[in-house]
Amino acid sequence: MTINRLKTFLGAATMISGLLGGAAVANADSLDAIAQVGIDRTAEARSSQAKIDRLADETRDLLSDFKTVMKQVDGLRVYNARLERQIANQERRISDIDQSISDAAVIQRQIPPLVARMLDGLEQFIDLDMPFDLDTRKGNIEAVRANLDRSDVTAAEAFRQILELYSIELQYGRGIEAYSDTIAVDGSDREVDMLRIGRVALVAQTTDGAETRAWNNDSRSWEVLSSGEYSATVRKAVRIAKKQATIELLNMPIAAPEAN
């Protein structure tokens, strides 16, 4: 009985040992599989992290490129806006130039008749003015009038010339001048020293100083002046005008303006 129990116990122990050995082998295989799974997951995680790092680098590079491009776009917007303003200004200038060309053509057609009217007006003014340097003044008018019919004289040049004549006439009213001339008195011509003081006095004195006359623009005639009062004064004024004597105050026959 005891031997049978021992055999039974030994058989059970052997069976349990076999079962435990099989379980140990099974557990070892499971641990290896679990370890392999961990290794595989680690490799996958490493590969995924590498992809993430690569994508992050690519994203960072793309963002940097995007910022650079946006800066260039902003610069191009500013540049294009400036070009648009410049083009608008140029278009306005072109429009103004076109208008100026159109106006210039009209003005060029109007200048010759304007110059002719200005010459007629200036000639009438000289006829009504004191009779000094008549040959020179009227000769200048005829020269400009002749230029109006010349093909080589532009309208602008003719206009410049008439303005120059007006300037010369303006200067006559601001200076003093003495020169030799011939005047008609009582139906005869007389050689005289002419003295012009602006446009306020025109005096003629014979070369021998015997007779002194002043021009009366109202009566359009030469009036005799008192020899005792004006002869020496006019002679001295002639010398001053010719820069042969120093300037001084003189009593001259100047017509006073009259109230209307």
Protein Blocks (a to p, Z undefined) as FASTA:
>chain_A
ZZmmmmmmmmmmmmmmmmmmmmmmmmmmmmmmmmmmmmmmmmmmmmmmmmmmmmmmmmmm
mmmmmmmmmmmmmmmmmmmmmmmmmmmmmmmmmmmmmmmmmmmmmmmmmmmmmmmmmmmm
mmmmmmmmccehklmmmmmmmmmmmmmmpmklcfklmmmmmmmmmmmmmmmmmcccdddd
dddeehiacddddddehjlbccdddfklpaccdddfklopacdddfklmmmmmmmmmmmm
nopaccddddddddddddZZ
